């Protein structure tokens, strides 16, 4: 853990195995308390850190309890950070749907920001938050949001609008972790909120070819250095999958199988539409890893070692997510894969933390987004300056279409 000379105190909620937090501390922030309900993740935090932990459902604890555990007052908190699960709100009956709304983790995150009122915050989430609809809102929100509840992306618009009411300027995009030196093409939405002003998105430091940035994506070969003589712990790949992996070399998948056995290997999945690159997939030493999932041996999302007849080990998983080799994960092998697979890469946490500090200290280029040569994501309209205007335009079109019916 990095010692801080400045009190950039952080409250971490939905902490998991602390991937995001480790990156923030590396950047110079000071994590003062972790809130996490998963028992084994809490055991992992305790095994590696002296940071106070509140092991409970976020909906069952108060902001006062969080501050007491951190031994700080509201004015001492620089940032609240975390990745609340994002799910659509239930429409199954009015009473149930309202309970679902108020008990939703992402709404609790919003409430905690309102109650603590930190200088800034980081909200991390999966790509789906950009397309998830609200589905339902309570009466107090009905006038403002009832007309957009079924629209794709209305959760993100709701959050953008509600955070603005609390005095925060937001910036967000879908980041590809590989563009920031992480040895993994993992895409995550990061929302930056600040009372001081809108934080310009950090420019990528790496690119696939290295032409635009001067640095190429970090390959697995570089990350696995030093693990040659380590005892690896891993789940066994099912025998049926091993049968076909024997035909494949580094960087190959089912499409590289002999044509006469492709259909035999794929079965009913052969007719499915889509890339299907995860079937019978061996990773490549010369490229970053695909997104690490909670299990490396699933049929459609296999993460097989480039040359050995096995899945990626938990030691390799941890390296890819940039945890220190000394980090002790608690639980069974399946639990450890889950903790690592669910984590934010430490390097992406570092970028997020450095972005906050540089903005707070006025140590940044305010025009950096305009000079950026690398798309933040392979998808369109994922950044706030694209997403919000587009969504507002869709609202206008919807309203105009409704008027034209009368």
N, C-alpha and C positions, 0 to 999 in steps of 0.2 A: 504494500500500500504506500502511496506517495504522501509525504507530509506536506501540509499546506502552511504557508506563512500568511496567506490571506484567508479570511473566513468565508470561503465559498461553500457554505453549508447546504447540504442537499438532503431532502427526504426522499427515500426510494420506496415506491410501492409496486406491488407485483414484481418483486425482486428476482424470483427464480434462483438460479445458481450464480447470479451476480455478474453475468457477462457484461451487461450495460454498465453496471456500477464500477467494475474494474477499469473499464475504458474511461469513465468519467474521472476516477481518481488518478489515473495515469495522466489525464489532461490537467489536473490541478484542483479538481473539486473534492469536497470532503463529505463523504456519505456518513450521515450521523445516525440513521436508523433505517432498518429494512422492515417492510411489511409483506408477509408472504403466508399463504394458507397451506401450501403443500408441505407436508411433514418432512419428507426426505430432502427437499430443497433447503428447508430450515436447518436440517442436520448438516448439510453441506456448508452452509454459511457459518455455522458454529464451529465446524471443523477447521475452517480456514481464516476466520476473522473474529475480532472482539466487538464488532459493531452490534449494538442492541437490536434484537429481533422481536417483532410482534407477530406471533404465529396465530393468525386468525383470519377469518373472512373480512375483507375490507368493509363490507356492509354492516359488520357487527362491532366495529370500533369507532371511537370518536376522534375528531381532530385533536382534542385535548390529550387523549391517550398517546397519540403519535408524538406530540410535542413533549410530553412528559418523558417518554422513552428516549427521545433525542436529547433531553435536558436543555431545551432551547425554547425561546419565545418566538412568536410569529415573526417579529422584526429581524430575528437572527437567521431566518431561512432565505437563502438566495434562490433556490430552485426546488421544485418538486418534479420528480422524474418517474417514468414507469410505462409499461405496456399493458394496459387493461385489455382483456379479451373483448373483441368486438363482435356482437351478434345482433341480428335484427330483433326488434321488440315484438313480443307475442301478440297475435290478434285473436287468440282463443278466449273470447269472452271479455267483456269490459273490465270486470273486476280483476281477473287474472292478468290482463294486458297491462293495467296500471301498476300492479305489483311488479310485473316484469320490468316495466320502464324504470320505476324508482329503485328497484333492486339490481339494475344493470350495472356492471362494473364500470363501464365508460361514463355513466351518469355520476357514479360515486367519485370518479376521478375529477370530473367537473366541479362537484361540490367541494372537494378538498381544496382545489385551487381557489375557489371562492372564499373558503373559510380561512385559509392560511395567507392568501394574497401575496405569494412570493414575487420577487422581481421578475422571474422568468420560469418557464417549465419546458419539459420535453415529454412528448407523448409519442411512443413508438407503437407501430401496429403492422399488421399484414396488409398486403395489397388490396384485399377485399373491402377494407374500410372505404375505399374510393368508390365502390359500387353498391354498398349495402344500403337498403332503404330503411327508413324509420319504421314503417308499417303502422305505428300507432303512437299517439302522444296524449298525455293527460289533459284535462280541461284547461289548466292554466297556460298551456302552450297551443291550444287548438286554433285560436285566431291567427296565430303567426305561422303555424306549420301544417295545418290540416290539409292544405291544398298541395303539399309536396310529399306526403307520407309514403306514397308508393313509388316515388321516383328513385331511380338508381342514384346512389351517392348522396341521398338526403341526410344520412347520418353525418357525413363530413360537413355538409353545409350547415346543419344544425349546430355542430361543435364550433365551426368557424364563427357563426353569428353569436352564439352564447359566450364564447371567450371574448369576443369583441366588446360585449356588454360589460364584461368585468374589467375592461381597460387594457386588454392585451392585443398587440399586433401579431398576426400569425404569418408564418411562412412554412411551407411544407412541400415535399415531393416524394416520389418513390425512388429511393436510392438503391443502386446496384453496389453492393459491398465491395465487389472486385475492383471498382473504380477508385477505391480508397486504400488499396494495398491488402485487403483481406483475401486470403487464398480460397475464395468461395464466391460463386455468382449468386449471392443471396439477396433478394429484393425485399426491402422493408420501407414502409412509410414512416418518416420522422416529421413530427410537427414541432416547430419551435415557436414558443410564445414569449413575448417580452413586453413589459410596460414602457420601455425606453423607445421602442420603435420596431419596425419590421427588420428582422435579421436576414440579410442576404444569404442565400444558400451557398454552402461551401463548394468550391470548385473541385472536380475530380483531380486526383493526383496521379492516377494510373489509367491506362487504356489498353485495349486488346493488343494493339500493335506497338504502342509506346510512341507513335509518331507525334501525337498531339500533346502529350504530357512529358515525354522524355523517360517515362517508366512504363514497362509492360506489366500486365496483370501478374500477380505472384503465383508461380506454378507449384503444384504439389511437391515436386522433387525438392524444392528449396525448403518447404515446410517440414518434410519428413526426415531431413538430415538429423542424424543423431539417434534415430529410433531403430536403427538396424539391429542392434543387439538388445533391445528392450523386450521383455516378455509381454506379448500382446494379448489382450482379452477381447473376445469378439463372439458374436452370435454365429451359429453355424448356418450356412446357406443351405436351403433344402436340396436334397439329393437330385430332384428333378431339374432344378436350375443348374446345378453343377454339371450335369450331363452335357448341357449345351454351352456352358462357359468354357469347356475344354476346347471348343472350336475357335474361341475368340482371343484376341491379343489386346494389348493396352489401347485404350481409347475406342474400342469397338462396342457395338451392341447388336441387337437381333438382326438388324438389316445387313450385317456383315456375316451372318451365318450362311452356309451353303444354301443356295436357293431352294434345293429340294427338301430341306428340313425346316425352313422358316415357318411354314404353316403348321407343321407338326409341333414345333416349339411353342408357337404363339397360341395355338388352339383357337378359341372363339375370339380372342383379342386381335387376331390377324385382320378381321374385317372392320375393326374400330377405326373411326376417323381420328386423325391427329398424328403428332410426331412419334409418340410411343417410344421416345429415346431411352426411357428408364428400364425397358425390358432387357434383361441379360446384358446389363451395362457394366463394362469395365472402365474405370476412370483412367485418365491420362496423366502421367507425371509432368507433362509439359504445359498443362492447363490448370486453372483453379478447379476446385471441386464444384459440382452442382450444389444446390441447397441441401444441407444436411437435414434429414427428417428424424423423427423420433425412433425409427428403426431402419437399419440399412439392408434388411433382407426381404423387404416386401417385393412381390412379384413385379409390379409395374414401376417401382422406384428403387431398383437395386443399386446399391453402392458397393460394388466389388472392387477389391484391390487391383491396381493396374496389372500386376504380374502373378500374384499369388492366388491360390484357390481358396479365397476367404473374403468375408466382408471387411470393410474398414473396421479397425479396432476402436475401442473407446479412447485409447491413447492418441490415435490418429484423429479421431473426432475432436478431441480437446485441442490438438495442435491447429486444426483447421479453424476452430472457433477462437483460437488465440488465447486460450486459458494457459496460465503458467503450468509447466510440467509438475510443479509441486502441489497444484490444486487437488484436494482430496474430495472426490465425489462419493456420496453415501448412497447405500441401497444396493439392490441386485443389479446385474448387468443391464437388464431391460430398463430399470429405473435410471441408470447412469446415462444410457443413450438418450432417454427422454429429456433429462435435465440439460444435457449438452445440446441436443437438437432443438430445444425450445429457446435457447439463449440468444441474446443479441451478440454478434461477434464483438470481441473486445475492441478491435480496431475501429469498428463503426461507432462504438460508445466513445472512444477517444476523439474521433472527429466531431461528434455531437457536443462533447464537453468543451473542446477547444473552440468550437464555434460560439458557444455561449460566452466564454471568458474573453475571447478576442473582441466580441461585440461590446461587452461591458466595459472593456478597457480601451475602446476605440482603436483597436489594432487590427484593422481589416480594410479591404478595398470595397467601398460601397458600390462600385460598378462591376464587381467580379462576375455577376450572372450574365451580363451583356457580353463579356469577353470569353465566356465559357465555350469551348469547342466540342465538348463531349456531352451527348444527351444524358441527363440524369438517369433515364430509364429507356428501355426499348418500347415502352408504351407511350401513347400520346396523352396530352392534357392531364398530367399527373401532378403538376406543380400548381401552387396556389394562384399564380398570375395567369394560368391557363384554365384551371379547373373552375374557379369561382365565377369568372365572367361567362364561361360556357354554361354553367349550371343556371345562372341568372337568366341567360338567354333562353334556356329550355323552359324556365318558369314563365317567361313572357310569352313564348310560343304556345304554351299550354293554356294560358289565360286567354289569349287571342282566339285560339281554337274553340274554347268554351263559349266566348262571346258570339262567334260566327254561327253557332248552332241556334241562336235565338233571333 
